């Protein structure tokens, strides 16, 4: 069994050397500086910010469960979960 952390969004392991990010569950601009963060794949993090505004994140999506329940993000996380942990793809800018 691997000791790699697991992305709480796509549920894939995050091996050392794979692009990763810390996602603030409450955006820093909305009072989340110093608040809880989760370690996620960089591609998952980019998709969150391409899909939701800072205000939407602060108001309705301040947990991994809420993010996974968002229809567009749920579809993305299900899709990316079938890729290897080091999968990288361009995420389009702001899709809304």
N, CA, C and O atoms as a printed pandas DataFrame, in Angstrom:
     atom_number atom_name residue_name chain_id  residue_number  x_coord  y_coord  z_coord
0              1         N          UNK        A               1    0.842   -1.189    0.000
1              2        CA          UNK        A               1    0.000    0.000    0.000
2              3         C          UNK        A               1    0.882    1.245    0.000
3              4         O          UNK        A               1    1.929    1.271    0.647
4              5         N          UNK        A               2    0.465    2.251   -0.710
5              6        CA          UNK        A               2    1.242    3.469   -0.878
6              7         C          UNK        A               2    1.058    4.413    0.319
7              8         O          UNK        A               2   -0.015    4.488    0.917
8              9         N          UNK        A               3    2.126    5.120    0.643
9             10        CA          UNK        A               3    2.060    6.138    1.694
10            11         C          UNK        A               3    1.770    7.517    1.101
11            12         O          UNK        A               3    1.733    8.513    1.824
12            13         N          UNK        A               4    1.567    7.572   -0.217
13            14        CA          UNK        A               4    1.292    8.863   -0.857
14            15         C          UNK        A               4   -0.036    9.414   -0.351
15            16         O          UNK        A               4   -0.979    8.656   -0.121
16            17         N          UNK        A               5   -0.112   10.755   -0.173
17            18        CA          UNK        A               5   -1.404   11.342    0.198
18            19         C          UNK        A               5   -2.412   11.130   -0.933
19            20         O          UNK        A               5   -2.028   10.926   -2.084
20            21         N          UNK        A               6   -3.679   11.179   -0.604
21            22        CA          UNK        A               6   -4.753   11.012   -1.583
22            23         C          UNK        A               6   -5.438   12.347   -1.813
23            24         O          UNK        A               6   -5.745   13.067   -0.863
24            25         N          UNK        A               7   -5.677   12.674   -3.067
25            26        CA          UNK        A               7   -6.422   13.890   -3.411
26            27         C          UNK        A               7   -7.870   13.682   -2.949
27            28         O          UNK        A               7   -8.514   12.723   -3.374
28            29         N          UNK        A               8   -8.394   14.565   -2.088
29            30        CA          UNK        A               8   -9.754   14.382   -1.601
30            31         C          UNK        A               8  -10.834   14.697   -2.652
31            32         O          UNK        A               8  -12.028   14.568   -2.380
32            33         N          UNK        A               9  -10.406   15.104   -3.836
33            34        CA          UNK        A               9  -11.359   15.453   -4.890
34            35         C          UNK        A               9  -11.500   14.318   -5.901
35            36         O          UNK        A               9  -12.603   13.818   -6.123
36            37         N          UNK        A              10  -10.387   13.908   -6.516
37            38        CA          UNK        A              10  -10.457   12.835   -7.516
38            39         C          UNK        A              10  -10.151   11.467   -6.905
39            40         O          UNK        A              10  -10.335   10.436   -7.552
40            41         N          UNK        A              11   -9.683   11.466   -5.652
41            42        CA          UNK        A              11   -9.390   10.251   -4.886
42            43         C          UNK        A              11   -8.221    9.439   -5.446
43            44         O          UNK        A              11   -8.083    8.256   -5.134
44            45         N          UNK        A              12   -7.378   10.069   -6.275
45            46        CA          UNK        A              12   -6.162    9.411   -6.764
46            47         C          UNK        A              12   -5.019    9.737   -5.809
47            48         O          UNK        A              12   -5.069   10.762   -5.128
48            49         N          UNK        A              13   -3.982    8.884   -5.742
49            50        CA          UNK        A              13   -2.813    9.225   -4.926
50            51         C          UNK        A              13   -2.081   10.423   -5.522
51            52         O          UNK        A              13   -2.182   10.696   -6.718
52            53         N          UNK        A              14   -1.344   11.130   -4.674
53            54        CA          UNK        A              14   -0.521   12.263   -5.109
54            55         C          UNK        A              14    0.934   11.894   -4.819
55            56         O          UNK        A              14    1.465   12.253   -3.768
56            57         N          UNK        A              15    1.584   11.175   -5.750
57            58        CA          UNK        A              15    2.973   10.775   -5.513
58            59         C          UNK        A              15    3.912   11.987   -5.485
59            60         O          UNK        A              15    3.612   13.045   -6.038
60            61         N          UNK        A              16    5.039   11.798   -4.833
61            62        CA          UNK        A              16    6.057   12.849   -4.790
62            63         C          UNK        A              16    6.450   13.214   -6.216
63            64         O          UNK        A              16    6.607   12.333   -7.061
64            65         N          UNK        A              17    6.608   14.494   -6.486
65            66        CA          UNK        A              17    7.021   14.953   -7.802
66            67         C          UNK        A              17    5.873   15.261   -8.747
67            68         O          UNK        A              17    6.085   15.857   -9.803
68            69         N          UNK        A              18    4.654   14.862   -8.380
69            70        CA          UNK        A              18    3.478   15.156   -9.213
70            71         C          UNK        A              18    3.016   16.579   -8.885
71            72         O          UNK        A              18    2.981   16.954   -7.713
72            73         N          UNK        A              19    2.656   17.389   -9.909
73            74        CA          UNK        A              19    2.189   18.749   -9.623
74            75         C          UNK        A              19    1.011   18.731   -8.646
75            76         O          UNK        A              19    0.001   18.064   -8.872
76            77         N          UNK        A              20    1.172   19.482   -7.558
77            78        CA          UNK        A              20    0.158   19.510   -6.504
78            79         C          UNK        A              20    0.005   20.927   -5.981
79            80         O          UNK        A              20    0.878   21.771   -6.182
80            81         N          UNK        A              21   -1.097   21.179   -5.316
81            82        CA          UNK        A              21   -1.399   22.513   -4.788
82            83         C          UNK        A              21   -2.095   22.371   -3.450
83            84         O          UNK        A              21   -2.692   21.338   -3.146
84            85         N          UNK        A              22   -2.006   23.430   -2.656
85            86        CA          UNK        A              22   -2.817   23.531   -1.449
86            87         C          UNK        A              22   -4.005   24.410   -1.800
87            88         O          UNK        A              22   -3.833   25.545   -2.245
88            89         N          UNK        A              23   -5.206   23.891   -1.603
89            90        CA          UNK        A              23   -6.424   24.659   -1.876
90            91         C          UNK        A              23   -6.992   25.153   -0.559
91            92         O          UNK        A              23   -7.272   24.359    0.340
92            93         N          UNK        A              24   -7.163   26.474   -0.442
93            94        CA          UNK        A              24   -7.812   27.053    0.732
94            95         C          UNK        A              24   -9.315   26.804    0.620
95            96         O          UNK        A              24   -9.948   27.236   -0.343
96            97         N          UNK        A              25   -9.883   26.111    1.600
97            98        CA          UNK        A              25  -11.314   25.801    1.541
98            99         C          UNK        A              25  -12.145   27.080    1.579
99           100         O          UNK        A              25  -13.204   27.142    0.953
100          101         N          UNK        A              26  -11.688   28.093    2.298
101          102        CA          UNK        A              26  -12.289   29.429    2.233
102          103         C          UNK        A              26  -11.232   30.281    1.534
103          104         O          UNK        A              26  -10.121   30.404    2.048
104          105         N          UNK        A              27  -11.538   30.867    0.386
105          106        CA          UNK        A              27  -10.527   31.640   -0.339
106          107         C          UNK        A              27   -9.886   32.718    0.545
107          108         O          UNK        A              27  -10.545   33.340    1.377
108          109         N          UNK        A              28   -8.582   32.916    0.334
109          110        CA          UNK        A              28   -7.851   33.921    1.115
110          111         C          UNK        A              28   -8.510   35.289    1.004
111          112         O          UNK        A              28   -8.577   36.030    1.984
112          113         N          UNK        A              29   -8.996   35.625   -0.193
113          114        CA          UNK        A              29   -9.636   36.932   -0.396
114          115         C          UNK        A              29  -10.952   37.062    0.365
115          116         O          UNK        A              29  -11.459   38.168    0.548
116          117         N          UNK        A              30  -11.499   35.942    0.803
117          118        CA          UNK        A              30  -12.787   35.945    1.514
118          119         C          UNK        A              30  -12.604   35.583    2.986
119          120         O          UNK        A              30  -13.537   35.098    3.627
120          121         N          UNK        A              31  -11.409   35.816    3.523
121          122        CA          UNK        A              31  -11.163   35.596    4.943
122          123         C          UNK        A              31  -10.548   34.254    5.294
123          124         O          UNK        A              31  -10.482   33.899    6.471
124          125         N          UNK        A              32  -10.103   33.511    4.310
125          126        CA          UNK        A              32   -9.569   32.179    4.579
126          127         C          UNK        A              32   -8.078   32.106    4.806
127          128         O          UNK        A              32   -7.538   31.013    4.973
128          129         N          UNK        A              33   -7.389   33.248    4.818
129          130        CA          UNK        A              33   -5.946   33.228    5.054
130          131         C          UNK        A              33   -5.686   32.605    6.420
131          132         O          UNK        A              33   -6.235   33.056    7.425
132          133         N          UNK        A              34   -4.866   31.587    6.456
133          134        CA          UNK        A              34   -4.596   30.888    7.702
134          135         C          UNK        A              34   -5.646   29.839    8.036
135          136         O          UNK        A              34   -5.536   29.157    9.054
136          137         N          UNK        A              35   -6.658   29.703    7.196
137          138        CA          UNK        A              35   -7.720   28.724    7.425
138          139         C          UNK        A              35   -7.346   27.359    6.895
139          140         O          UNK        A              35   -6.208   27.145    6.477
140          141         N          UNK        A              36   -8.294   26.426    6.905
141          142        CA          UNK        A              36   -7.997   25.055    6.482
142          143         C          UNK        A              36   -7.675   24.959    4.992
143          144         O          UNK        A              36   -8.270   25.639    4.156
144          145         N          UNK        A              37   -6.709   24.090    4.695
145          146        CA          UNK        A              37   -6.316   23.829    3.310
146          147         C          UNK        A              37   -6.335   22.322    3.080
147          148         O          UNK        A              37   -6.221   21.532    4.017
148          149         N          UNK        A              38   -6.481   21.940    1.813
149          150        CA          UNK        A              38   -6.387   20.530    1.430
150          151         C          UNK        A              38   -5.338   20.407    0.334
151          152         O          UNK        A              38   -5.200   21.297   -0.505
152          153         N          UNK        A              39   -4.599   19.300    0.346
153          154        CA          UNK        A              39   -3.609   19.009   -0.683
154          155         C          UNK        A              39   -4.325   18.316   -1.834
155          156         O          UNK        A              39   -4.967   17.284   -1.641
156          157         N          UNK        A              40   -4.213   18.887   -3.036
157          158        CA          UNK        A              40   -4.893   18.343   -4.216
158          159         C          UNK        A              40   -3.941   18.323   -5.405
159          160         O          UNK        A              40   -2.916   19.005   -5.401
160          161         N          UNK        A              41   -4.284   17.538   -6.422
161          162        CA          UNK        A              41   -3.539   17.605   -7.680
162          163         C          UNK        A              41   -3.698   19.011   -8.253
163          164         O          UNK        A              41   -4.751   19.632   -8.112
164          165         N          UNK        A              42   -2.667   19.495   -8.885
165          166        CA          UNK        A              42   -2.733   20.834   -9.466
166          167         C          UNK        A              42   -3.856   20.933  -10.509
167          168         O          UNK        A              42   -4.539   21.954  -10.595
168          169         N          UNK        A              43   -4.039   19.874  -11.292
169          170        CA          UNK        A              43   -5.094   19.895  -12.311
170          171         C          UNK        A              43   -6.480   20.002  -11.662
171          172         O          UNK        A              43   -7.360   20.675  -12.200
172          173         N          UNK        A              44   -6.677   19.356  -10.530
173          174        CA          UNK        A              44   -7.964   19.447   -9.811
174          175         C          UNK        A              44   -8.164   20.867   -9.272
175          176         O          UNK        A              44   -9.268   21.410   -9.320
176          177         N          UNK        A              45   -7.086   21.454   -8.762
177          178        CA          UNK        A              45   -7.149   22.815   -8.228
178          179         C          UNK        A              45   -7.488   23.814   -9.334
179          180         O          UNK        A              45   -8.314   24.707   -9.143
180          181         N          UNK        A              46   -6.852   23.657  -10.475
181          182        CA          UNK        A              46   -7.132   24.571  -11.588
182          183         C          UNK        A              46   -8.586   24.462  -12.043
183          184         O          UNK        A              46   -9.207   25.466  -12.392
184          185         N          UNK        A              47   -9.125   23.247  -12.038
185          186        CA          UNK        A              47  -10.511   23.059  -12.468
186          187         C          UNK        A              47  -11.479   23.741  -11.499
187          188         O          UNK        A              47  -12.482   24.312  -11.927
188          189         N          UNK        A              48  -11.186   23.685  -10.204
189          190        CA          UNK        A              48  -12.031   24.369   -9.211
190          191         C          UNK        A              48  -12.129   25.850   -9.556
191          192         O          UNK        A              48  -13.222   26.411   -9.629
192          193         N          UNK        A              49  -10.960   26.484   -9.771
193          194        CA          UNK        A              49  -10.940   27.931   -9.997
194          195         C          UNK        A              49  -11.396   28.319  -11.408
195          196         O          UNK        A              49  -11.759   29.471  -11.645
196          197         N          UNK        A              50  -11.378   27.370  -12.339
197          198        CA          UNK        A              50  -11.918   27.637  -13.671
198          199         C          UNK        A              50  -13.443   27.565  -13.655
199          200         O          UNK        A              50  -14.108   28.099  -14.543
200          201         N          UNK        A              51  -13.986   26.904  -12.642
201          202        CA          UNK        A              51  -15.432   26.658  -12.580
202          203         C          UNK        A              51  -16.162   27.615  -11.642
203          204         O          UNK        A              51  -17.254   28.084  -11.963
204          205         N          UNK        A              52  -15.572   27.905  -10.494
205          206        CA          UNK        A              52  -16.258   28.665   -9.453
206          207         C          UNK        A              52  -15.545   29.967   -9.101
207          208         O          UNK        A              52  -14.317   30.039   -9.135
208          209         N          UNK        A              53  -16.314   30.984   -8.766
209          210        CA          UNK        A              53  -15.745   32.254   -8.317
210          211         C          UNK        A              53  -15.329   32.135   -6.854
211          212         O          UNK        A              53  -15.742   31.205   -6.161
212          213         N          UNK        A              54  -14.512   33.076   -6.388
213          214        CA          UNK        A              54  -14.102   33.102   -4.983
214          215         C          UNK        A              54  -15.330   33.201   -4.078
215          216         O          UNK        A              54  -15.393   32.544   -3.039
216          217         N          UNK        A              55  -16.307   34.024   -4.475
217          218        CA          UNK        A              55  -17.518   34.191   -3.662
218          219         C          UNK        A              55  -18.297   32.880   -3.585
219          220         O          UNK        A              55  -18.780   32.512   -2.514
220          221         N          UNK        A              56  -18.425   32.168   -4.715
221          222        CA          UNK        A              56  -19.141   30.884   -4.712
222          223         C          UNK        A              56  -18.419   29.865   -3.836
223          224         O          UNK        A              56  -19.045   29.111   -3.091
224          225         N          UNK        A              57  -17.081   29.858   -3.938
225          226        CA          UNK        A              57  -16.299   28.932   -3.120
226          227         C          UNK        A              57  -16.526   29.207   -1.636
227          228         O          UNK        A              57  -16.756   28.279   -0.860
228          229         N          UNK        A              58  -16.462   30.477   -1.241
229          230        CA          UNK        A              58  -16.625   30.836    0.176
230          231         C          UNK        A              58  -18.033   30.529    0.665
231          232         O          UNK        A              58  -18.219   30.047    1.782
232          233         N          UNK        A              59  -19.014   30.807   -0.167
233          234        CA          UNK        A              59  -20.413   30.694    0.247
234          235         C          UNK        A              59  -20.915   29.244    0.258
235          236         O          UNK        A              59  -21.584   28.832    1.205
236          237         N          UNK        A              60  -20.598   28.471   -0.785
237          238        CA          UNK        A              60  -21.245   27.167   -0.950
238          239         C          UNK        A              60  -20.317   25.959   -1.101
239          240         O          UNK        A              60  -20.788   24.821   -1.071
240          241         N          UNK        A              61  -19.015   26.181   -1.260
241          242        CA          UNK        A              61  -18.137   25.058   -1.608
242          243         C          UNK        A              61  -16.889   25.017   -0.731
243          244         O          UNK        A              61  -15.777   24.886   -1.242
244          245         N          UNK        A              62  -17.064   25.126    0.581
245          246        CA          UNK        A              62  -15.935   25.198    1.514
246          247         C          UNK        A              62  -15.582   23.837    2.116
247          248         O          UNK        A              62  -15.045   23.769    3.222
248          249         N          UNK        A              63  -15.882   22.752    1.392
249          250        CA          UNK        A              63  -15.474   21.418    1.845
250          251         C          UNK        A              63  -15.225   20.548    0.613
251          252         O          UNK        A              63  -15.785   20.798   -0.454
252          253         N          UNK        A              64  -14.382   19.524    0.767
253          254        CA          UNK        A              64  -14.170   18.611   -0.368
254          255         C          UNK        A              64  -15.481   17.959   -0.823
255          256         O          UNK        A              64  -15.688   17.748   -2.018
256          257         N          UNK        A              65  -16.368   17.642    0.132
257          258        CA          UNK        A              65  -17.644   17.000   -0.217
258          259         C          UNK        A              65  -18.506   17.921   -1.074
259          260         O          UNK        A              65  -19.125   17.480   -2.042
260          261         N          UNK        A              66  -18.543   19.200   -0.714
261          262        CA          UNK        A              66  -19.333   20.165   -1.487
262          263         C          UNK        A              66  -18.742   20.334   -2.886
263          264         O          UNK        A              66  -19.480   20.409   -3.868
264          265         N          UNK        A              67  -17.424   20.393   -2.975
265          266        CA          UNK        A              67  -16.778   20.523   -4.294
266          267         C          UNK        A              67  -17.094   19.306   -5.158
267          268         O          UNK        A              67  -17.411   19.450   -6.338
268          269         N          UNK        A              68  -17.008   18.107   -4.577
269          270        CA          UNK        A              68  -17.306   16.878   -5.350
270          271         C          UNK        A              68  -18.767   16.807   -5.765
271          272         O          UNK        A              68  -19.094   16.133   -6.742
272          273         N          UNK        A              69  -19.652   17.486   -5.046
273          274        CA          UNK        A              69  -21.084   17.448   -5.368
274          275         C          UNK        A              69  -21.472   18.439   -6.467
275          276         O          UNK        A              69  -22.560   18.325   -7.032
276          277         N          UNK        A              70  -20.606   19.409   -6.783
277          278        CA          UNK        A              70  -20.915   20.370   -7.849
278          279         C          UNK        A              70  -20.982   19.601   -9.179
279          280         O          UNK        A              70  -20.061   18.847   -9.490
280          281         N          UNK        A              71  -22.045   19.775   -9.960
281          282        CA          UNK        A              71  -22.222   18.944  -11.171
282          283         C          UNK        A              71  -21.034   18.961  -12.137
283          284         O          UNK        A              71  -20.584   17.897  -12.561
284          285         N          UNK        A              72  -20.525   20.120  -12.491
285          286        CA          UNK        A              72  -19.409   20.185  -13.443
286          287         C          UNK        A              72  -18.143   19.590  -12.834
287          288         O          UNK        A              72  -17.416   18.858  -13.504
288          289         N          UNK        A              73  -17.880   19.901  -11.571
289          290        CA          UNK        A              73  -16.682   19.368  -10.927
290          291         C          UNK        A              73  -16.794   17.861  -10.732
291          292         O          UNK        A              73  -15.806   17.147  -10.906
292          293         N          UNK        A              74  -17.971   17.362  -10.376
293          294        CA          UNK        A              74  -18.166   15.920  -10.209
294          295         C          UNK        A              74  -17.829   15.189  -11.507
295          296         O          UNK        A              74  -17.171   14.149  -11.494
296          297         N          UNK        A              75  -18.282   15.740  -12.613
297          298        CA          UNK        A              75  -18.000   15.136  -13.924
298          299         C          UNK        A              75  -16.496   15.144  -14.207
299          300         O          UNK        A              75  -15.938   14.154  -14.679
300          301         N          UNK        A              76  -15.847   16.280  -13.912
301          302        CA          UNK        A              76  -14.402   16.384  -14.127
302          303         C          UNK        A              76  -13.641   15.395  -13.241
303          304         O          UNK        A              76  -12.762   14.680  -13.723
304          305         N          UNK        A              77  -13.980   15.353  -11.938
305          306        CA          UNK        A              77  -13.254   14.466  -11.021
306          307         C          UNK        A              77  -13.439   13.004  -11.406
307          308         O          UNK        A              77  -12.506   12.212  -11.276
308          309         N          UNK        A              78  -14.621   12.636  -11.873
309          310        CA          UNK        A              78  -14.854   11.258  -12.331
310          311         C          UNK        A              78  -13.999   10.966  -13.568
311          312         O          UNK        A              78  -13.446    9.875  -13.705
312          313         N          UNK        A              79  -13.897   11.949  -14.464
313          314        CA          UNK        A              79  -13.094   11.775  -15.680
314          315         C          UNK        A              79  -11.613   11.647  -15.339
315          316         O          UNK        A              79  -10.943   10.727  -15.808
316          317         N          UNK        A              80  -11.103   12.569  -14.524
317          318        CA          UNK        A              80   -9.666   12.584  -14.223
318          319         C          UNK        A              80   -9.279   11.404  -13.334
319          320         O          UNK        A              80   -8.121   10.989  -13.336
320          321         N          UNK        A              81  -10.223   10.862  -12.580
321          322        CA          UNK        A              81   -9.925    9.716  -11.713
322          323         C          UNK        A              81   -9.478    8.499  -12.514
323          324         O          UNK        A              81   -8.831    7.604  -11.970
324          325         N          UNK        A              82   -9.816    8.455  -13.801
325          326        CA          UNK        A              82   -9.432    7.332  -14.664
326          327         C          UNK        A              82   -8.029    7.522  -15.253
327          328         O          UNK        A              82   -7.520    6.641  -15.946
328          329         N          UNK        A              83   -7.413    8.666  -14.979
329          330        CA          UNK        A              83   -6.073    8.962  -15.498
330          331         C          UNK        A              83   -5.022    8.614  -14.448
331          332         O          UNK        A              83   -5.340    8.501  -13.264
332          333         N          UNK        A              84   -3.762    8.442  -14.881
333          334        CA          UNK        A              84   -2.704    8.189  -13.902
334          335         C          UNK        A              84   -2.491    9.414  -12.999
335          336         O          UNK        A              84   -2.831   10.530  -13.393
336          337         N          UNK        A              85   -1.935    9.223  -11.800
337          338        CA          UNK        A              85   -1.771   10.328  -10.862
338          339         C          UNK        A              85   -0.942   11.496  -11.397
339          340         O          UNK        A              85   -1.111   12.629  -10.946
340          341         N          UNK        A              86   -0.042   11.230  -12.361
341          342        CA          UNK        A              86    0.799   12.309  -12.883
342          343         C          UNK        A              86    0.217   12.938  -14.158
343          344         O          UNK        A              86    0.903   13.700  -14.840
344          345         N          UNK        A              87   -1.032   12.625  -14.475
345          346        CA          UNK        A              87   -1.676   13.174  -15.670
346          347         C          UNK        A              87   -1.750   14.692  -15.595
347          348         O          UNK        A              87   -2.144   15.259  -14.576
348          349         N          UNK        A              88   -1.366   15.340  -16.689
349          350        CA          UNK        A              88   -1.427   16.803  -16.779
350          351         C          UNK        A              88   -2.133   17.152  -18.081
351          352         O          UNK        A              88   -1.877   16.544  -19.120
352          353         N          UNK        A              89   -3.010   18.122  -18.018
353          354        CA          UNK        A              89   -3.712   18.600  -19.201
354          355         C          UNK        A              89   -3.993   20.071  -19.005
355          356         O          UNK        A              89   -4.089   20.548  -17.874
356          357         N          UNK        A              90   -4.123   20.776  -20.082
357          358        CA          UNK        A              90   -4.489   22.185  -19.960
358          359         C          UNK        A              90   -5.919   22.287  -19.482
359          360         O          UNK        A              90   -6.803   21.593  -19.984
360          361         N          UNK        A              91   -6.144   23.148  -18.519
361          362        CA          UNK        A              91   -7.502   23.438  -18.050
362          363         C          UNK        A              91   -7.852   24.790  -18.611
363          364         O          UNK        A              91   -7.118   25.756  -18.401
364          365         N          UNK        A              92   -8.972   24.883  -19.331
365          366        CA          UNK        A              92   -9.335   26.188  -19.904
366          367         C          UNK        A              92   -9.527   27.228  -18.807
367          368         O          UNK        A              92   -9.881   26.906  -17.672
368          369         N          UNK        A              93   -9.286   28.470  -19.171
369          370        CA          UNK        A              93   -9.553   29.561  -18.226
370          371         C          UNK        A              93  -11.046   29.618  -17.972
371          372         O          UNK        A              93  -11.832   29.212  -18.828
372          373         N          UNK        A              94  -11.435   30.093  -16.862
373          374        CA          UNK        A              94  -12.802   30.390  -16.417
374          375         C          UNK        A              94  -13.925   29.887  -17.315
375          376         O          UNK        A              94  -14.242   30.513  -18.327
376          377         N          UNK        A              95  -14.526   28.757  -16.948
377          378        CA          UNK        A              95  -15.693   28.202  -17.657
378          379         C          UNK        A              95  -16.909   28.424  -16.767
379          380         O          UNK        A              95  -16.917   27.952  -15.629
380          381         N          UNK        A              96  -17.920   29.114  -17.235
381          382        CA          UNK        A              96  -19.079   29.335  -16.376
382          383         C          UNK        A              96  -20.360   29.344  -17.161
383          384         O          UNK        A              96  -21.435   29.519  -16.587
